[in-house]
Amino acid sequence: MASRTTTSAAPFVPEGADLAALRRAADGCRGCHLYEDATRVVFGAGPEDARLLVVGEQPGDVEDRRGEPFVGPAGKLLDKALAEADLDREGVYLTNAVKHFKFTPDARGTRRIHKSPVRGEVTACLPWLHAELARVDPDLVVCLGATAAKAVLGNDFKVTERRGQLEERGGRDVIATIHPSAVLRAPDRDEAYQGFLADLRAVRRHLGT
């Protein structure tokens, strides 16, 4: 596996670029070591004028292979919940706090097991998220899980204490909830899903359309 050295993506982010140019530039990002083991960068996807921007933690195995965000099992659950909350995924910009898949191989080397990014890796990748936020300029940001919430709302933010509540950071409205992968891992998946859905319905009410 790669070394743990982290620096910053900032030198790789073109100033004032549109999303297409940002996506092209991200392919060459060497702002931290995670690119060394990942298959490809997984940049955000969605309309440049999206009112809702959703931030997850990082791409998973399926996303890393396909180069698209939220297309694996957690993404399918997110699709279901967005539809039930009357939020059109086609109108949502989806991205992650970290743009490369961090993993560890299993004992046989046949599976890649998700490994959460450390704070330094998240911080190194933040210039990409900041550029996406500036370009899309959404009405509302939704953070899925602790990594995304800390990236947007600060390292002291606790999703377990403030999920579903409207926050404000840097002039932006933000709501944090659990990551859909947490629903998939929950002992009572139905209960976890209903809580997740309730948070997305709060998002829908806030958007007001």
C-alpha positions in Angstrom: 0.0 0.0 0.0 1.0 3.6 -0.5 2.8 5.8 2.1 0.7 7.9 4.5 2.1 11.3 3.4 -0.5 13.9 2.7 -0.1 17.4 1.3 -2.9 19.3 -0.4 -4.8 19.2 -3.7 -4.8 23.0 -3.9 -2.0 23.3 -6.5 -4.0 21.0 -8.8 -7.3 22.9 -8.7 -7.7 25.4 -11.5 -9.0 28.8 -10.4 -12.4 29.8 -11.7 -12.9 26.6 -13.7 -16.2 25.1 -14.6 -17.2 21.6 -13.4 -16.0 20.0 -16.7 -12.5 21.6 -16.3 -12.4 20.7 -12.6 -13.2 17.1 -13.4 -10.5 16.9 -16.0 -7.9 18.5 -13.7 -8.9 16.1 -10.9 -7.6 13.2 -13.0 -4.1 14.5 -12.5 -4.4 15.3 -8.8 -1.5 14.1 -6.7 -2.4 16.1 -3.6 -2.2 13.0 -1.3 -1.1 9.4 -1.6 -4.5 7.8 -2.2 -4.3 8.1 -5.9 -1.5 5.6 -6.0 -3.8 2.6 -5.1 -7.1 3.7 -6.5 -8.2 2.8 -10.0 -9.2 6.4 -10.8 -10.4 9.6 -9.4 -14.2 9.7 -8.7 -15.3 13.3 -9.1 -18.7 14.8 -8.4 -21.6 14.5 -10.9 -24.8 16.4 -11.5 -26.1 19.7 -12.8 -24.0 22.8 -12.4 -27.1 24.7 -11.2 -28.3 22.1 -8.7 -30.1 23.5 -5.7 -29.1 20.5 -3.6 -25.5 19.3 -3.2 -25.0 16.0 -1.4 -21.5 15.1 0.1 -20.5 11.6 1.1 -17.3 10.3 2.5 -15.4 8.7 -0.4 -16.1 6.4 -3.4 -16.4 2.7 -2.7 -15.2 -0.3 -4.7 -18.0 -0.1 -7.4 -17.6 3.7 -7.7 -13.8 3.3 -8.1 -14.2 0.8 -10.9 -16.9 2.8 -12.7 -15.6 6.3 -12.0 -19.0 7.6 -10.9 -20.2 8.6 -7.4 -23.0 6.7 -5.5 -23.5 3.8 -8.0 -22.8 1.0 -5.5 -25.1 -0.5 -2.9 -25.2 2.6 -0.8 -26.0 4.7 -3.9 -28.9 2.5 -4.7 -30.3 2.9 -1.2 -29.8 6.7 -1.5 -31.7 6.6 -4.8 -34.6 4.9 -3.1 -34.7 7.3 -0.2 -34.4 10.4 -2.5 -37.3 9.1 -4.5 -39.4 8.5 -1.4 -38.6 11.9 -0.1 -39.7 13.5 -3.5 -36.1 14.6 -4.3 -35.1 14.1 -7.9 -31.7 12.6 -8.1 -31.2 14.0 -11.6 -31.4 17.5 -10.1 -28.9 16.7 -7.3 -25.1 17.2 -7.5 -23.5 14.2 -5.8 -19.9 14.2 -4.6 -17.6 13.0 -1.8 -15.2 14.7 0.6 -12.4 12.4 -0.6 -12.2 11.7 -4.4 -10.1 8.4 -4.3 -11.1 5.0 -2.9 -9.1 4.2 0.3 -9.1 0.4 1.0 -7.1 -2.5 2.4 -7.0 -5.9 0.6 -8.4 -8.9 2.3 -6.2 -11.8 3.3 -6.5 -13.5 -0.1 -6.1 -10.2 -2.0 -9.4 -10.9 -3.8 -11.5 -8.1 -2.2 -10.9 -4.5 -1.4 -12.2 -3.5 2.0 -13.3 0.1 2.6 -11.1 2.0 5.0 -12.2 5.4 6.3 -9.9 8.3 5.4 -8.0 10.0 8.1 -8.3 13.7 8.8 -5.2 14.6 6.9 -6.5 12.9 3.8 -9.8 14.7 4.1 -8.1 18.0 4.6 -5.8 17.4 1.6 -8.8 16.8 -0.7 -11.0 19.7 0.6 -9.9 22.2 -2.2 -11.8 20.1 -4.7 -15.0 20.2 -2.5 -14.6 23.9 -2.0 -14.3 24.4 -5.8 -17.4 22.3 -6.4 -19.4 24.3 -3.8 -18.3 27.6 -5.3 -19.2 26.5 -8.8 -22.6 24.9 -8.0 -23.5 27.3 -5.3 -26.4 25.2 -4.0 -29.3 26.4 -1.9 -28.6 23.5 0.5 -25.7 21.1 1.3 -26.5 17.6 2.7 -23.7 15.8 4.5 -23.9 12.0 4.6 -22.0 10.6 7.6 -19.4 11.9 10.0 -16.5 12.4 7.5 -18.6 14.6 5.2 -20.1 16.5 8.1 -16.8 17.2 9.7 -15.4 18.3 6.3 -18.2 20.9 5.9 -19.2 21.7 9.5 -16.0 21.4 11.4 -14.2 18.6 13.2 -16.2 19.0 16.4 -19.6 18.4 14.7 -21.4 15.2 15.8 -24.0 13.8 13.4 -25.5 11.6 16.2 -26.4 14.8 18.2 -27.5 17.1 15.4 -28.7 15.1 12.4 -31.6 16.5 10.5 -31.1 20.0 11.9 -30.5 23.0 9.7 -27.0 24.4 10.2 -25.2 27.4 8.7 -21.5 27.5 7.8 -19.9 30.2 5.6 -23.2 31.5 4.4 -24.5 28.1 3.4 -27.4 26.1 4.7 -26.3 22.6 5.7 -28.1 19.5 7.0 -26.2 16.4 8.2 -27.5 12.8 8.3 -26.1 9.3 8.4 -24.5 7.8 5.4 -26.6 5.2 3.5 -23.9 2.6 4.1 -24.7 3.0 7.8 -28.3 2.0 7.1 -27.0 -1.1 5.3 -24.9 -2.1 8.3 -27.6 -1.3 10.9 -28.9 -4.2 13.1 -32.4 -2.9 12.4 -32.2 -1.8 8.8 -35.8 -0.7 8.6 -35.6 1.5 11.6 -32.3 3.1 10.3 -33.8 3.6 6.9 -36.9 5.4 8.3 -34.7 7.7 10.3 -32.6 8.4 7.2 -35.8 9.0 5.2 -37.1 11.4 7.8 -33.9 13.5 7.5 -34.2 13.6 3.7 -37.9 14.7 4.1 -36.6 17.6 6.3 -34.3 18.5 3.4 -37.2 18.5 1.0 -39.2 20.8 3.3 -36.3 23.2 3.6 -35.9 23.4 -0.2 -39.7 24.1 -0.3 -40.3 23.0 -3.9 
